[in-house]
């Protein structure tokens, strides 16, 4: 009895740890085979890059405008209007948009849209034994499939951060206009508070989010098993793990950035 | 150019079918015909509780940490660290807990439903149900919707608790610019029961849409093992868009005209 209880508690924990370890190994293999010649993954990289771009631009546009208008826009504007200080909304958007929500909304959309598509694609190939066939032909699946997806998703996520910033701030502009205030003060406080550290932090964070999403989704796709149900379950698990990984990393990164760069906290 | 617009077009084209399918499920639940399969409903509720609760609470907890962190550093920067509670209360209750709940619902429950129903469709189990004289939409989709309505309000309120606890931990225990009493005084002053109700309505709207979207994509999956994976991925696109749109509309509706803050006249 006691042994079954401990087994029920420890087996899932052990499985999860093993999975994390496998993902780390896959990350290492991917990095090594990305820098080691021959660089045969160029075409696939371009293809995956455009694929992610095509799939994500529309959901990301709607998501960032909606998030920017609702959460930081309306709520903060409501609060600031009480004090007659709506011009401070621009300064608040530096914190809200650049530091927080542009990176994580980008990560959510990329994981949910491009990540799931990658897992579904690789999972289907695994189920149809195409990956085994590749290995028989002497083609390394990590080099030919994982590396281009890893690089493409990293770069796309980083670049989409800028896109999400622009549209997130557009949401803030709409919130300012809804309150009938002029835009000049919004931009003035925005640019006086924005710092290069903030932008770099945001960009770096988002690129690393892309790396997490790519590794998790590729790993889950390449280890799918059990027919049609297996691919669906792999996609399901990939999204859940990617979300948890992204948010856990987000907390650690933001914490480190804020604690080590006190100068970016000063309100100007 | 058309390749860039194919995805938005596809989403728009499915809206009508999806609306019709959703209306059918809602009709079956609201007319109480679903009670014929009460046992299956309770089983689905059990599955929801055992498989998804901890993950959803986990994500909300991490988001709560984030809210507390930003709140603590932001209020420190304007020289009023004692008021970190304002930021944490609004950030948690009004915005990010519903969003986090919606994200994890979409990821865990929504795609789970698609994967499950999709593989049933592929292996002809749904057709088998029809042959046996079961109403398959009633048995598979309506029971899941009712199960989520039974379980999720309680799960959501508990997850708000997880978010509040996490914010308390970061603001008071980790950053430590404000005393426990000072934080909690401001924190509870800037929220009231109607706020909780509005937040709950927002989250339940998201959850309902996510279950309906999941049922639609799973029930109508096709094209072998690849089809199930693709349907799962597609459902996620619609879910993410809908979560953000509902979040924005809810904020506009509930707090757009009235900040509901204990300030001024």
Contacts between the chains, C-beta under 8 A, distances in Angstrom:
chain1	res1	chain2	res2	distance
A	54	B	3	6.0
A	54	B	4	5.7
A	54	B	6	8.0
A	54	B	7	7.0
A	55	B	7	6.1
A	55	B	237	7.8
A	57	B	4	7.3
A	58	B	7	5.9
A	58	B	8	4.6
A	58	B	11	7.8
A	59	B	237	5.5
A	59	B	240	5.6
A	59	B	241	5.3
A	62	B	241	5.3
A	62	B	244	6.4
A	62	B	245	6.8
A	63	B	240	6.2
A	63	B	241	6.5
A	63	B	244	4.3
A	66	B	244	4.1
A	66	B	245	5.5
A	66	B	247	6.6
A	66	B	248	3.9
A	67	B	99	7.7
A	67	B	244	5.6
A	67	B	247	7.0
A	67	B	248	7.2
A	69	B	248	5.7
A	70	B	95	7.2
A	70	B	244	8.0
A	70	B	247	5.5
A	70	B	248	3.7
A	70	B	250	7.7
A	70	B	251	4.0
A	70	B	252	6.9
A	71	B	95	4.2
A	71	B	96	7.3
A	71	B	99	7.5
A	71	B	247	7.2
A	71	B	251	6.9
A	74	B	251	5.2
A	74	B	252	6.4
A	74	B	255	6.6
A	74	B	256	5.8
A	75	B	90	5.7
A	75	B	94	6.2
A	75	B	95	6.4
A	75	B	251	6.7
A	75	B	255	6.5
A	75	B	259	8.0
A	78	B	255	6.3
A	78	B	256	8.0
A	78	B	259	3.6
A	78	B	261	7.3
A	79	B	86	7.7
A	79	B	90	7.4
A	79	B	259	6.3
A	79	B	261	6.5
A	81	B	259	7.4
A	82	B	259	6.3
A	82	B	261	6.2
A	82	B	263	4.8
A	82	B	264	5.3
A	83	B	263	7.8
A	95	B	70	6.7
A	95	B	74	5.7
A	99	B	70	7.4
A	100	B	66	7.4
A	100	B	70	6.1
A	105	B	244	7.8
A	108	B	103	5.8
A	108	B	240	6.5
A	109	B	240	5.8
A	112	B	106	7.0
A	112	B	107	7.1
A	112	B	236	4.3
A	112	B	237	6.9
A	112	B	239	7.3
A	112	B	240	4.7
A	113	B	233	7.4
A	113	B	236	6.5
A	113	B	237	5.1
A	113	B	240	6.9
A	116	B	111	7.4
A	116	B	232	6.3
A	116	B	233	3.7
A	116	B	236	4.9
A	117	B	230	7.8
A	117	B	233	4.7
A	119	B	229	7.1
A	119	B	233	7.6
A	120	B	226	7.3
A	120	B	229	3.0
A	120	B	230	5.4
A	120	B	232	6.4
A	120	B	233	4.8
A	121	B	229	7.5
A	123	B	225	7.9
A	123	B	229	5.4
A	124	B	225	5.8
A	124	B	226	4.1
A	124	B	229	5.6
A	127	B	225	4.9
A	128	B	225	7.5
A	227	B	119	7.5
A	227	B	225	5.9
A	228	B	118	7.0
A	228	B	119	4.7
A	228	B	122	4.4
A	228	B	123	6.9
A	228	B	224	6.6
A	228	B	225	4.0
A	228	B	227	7.6
A	228	B	228	4.7
A	229	B	115	6.6
A	229	B	116	7.7
A	229	B	119	3.7
A	229	B	228	7.2
A	230	B	225	7.6
A	231	B	115	7.9
A	231	B	225	5.2
A	231	B	226	7.3
A	231	B	228	5.5
A	231	B	229	3.9
A	231	B	232	7.8
A	232	B	111	7.5
A	232	B	114	6.4
A	232	B	115	2.6
A	232	B	116	7.3
A	232	B	118	5.4
A	232	B	119	5.8
A	232	B	228	4.3
A	232	B	229	6.2
A	232	B	231	7.8
A	232	B	232	5.1
A	233	B	115	5.3
A	234	B	229	7.5
A	235	B	111	5.9
A	235	B	115	6.7
A	235	B	229	5.6
A	235	B	232	4.2
A	235	B	233	6.2
A	235	B	236	8.0
A	236	B	107	7.5
A	236	B	108	7.2
A	236	B	111	4.3
A	236	B	112	5.1
A	236	B	114	8.0
A	236	B	115	5.2
A	236	B	232	6.7
A	239	B	106	8.0
A	239	B	107	4.0
A	239	B	108	7.9
A	239	B	111	5.9
A	239	B	236	6.5
A	240	B	55	6.1
A	240	B	104	7.5
A	240	B	107	5.0
A	240	B	108	5.2
A	243	B	59	6.3
A	243	B	103	6.1
A	243	B	104	6.6
A	243	B	107	5.3
A	244	B	55	7.4
A	244	B	58	6.5
A	244	B	59	6.3
A	244	B	62	7.5
A	247	B	59	6.2
A	247	B	62	4.4
A	247	B	63	6.6
A	247	B	66	7.4
A	248	B	62	6.0
A	250	B	62	7.8
A	250	B	66	6.6
A	251	B	62	5.9
A	251	B	65	5.2
A	251	B	66	5.7
A	251	B	69	7.1
A	254	B	66	6.8
A	254	B	69	6.1
A	254	B	70	7.4
A	255	B	69	6.1
A	258	B	69	7.1
A	258	B	73	5.0
A	265	B	73	5.8
A	265	B	76	6.7
A	265	B	77	4.2
A	266	B	77	6.4
A	267	B	77	5.2
A	267	B	78	5.7
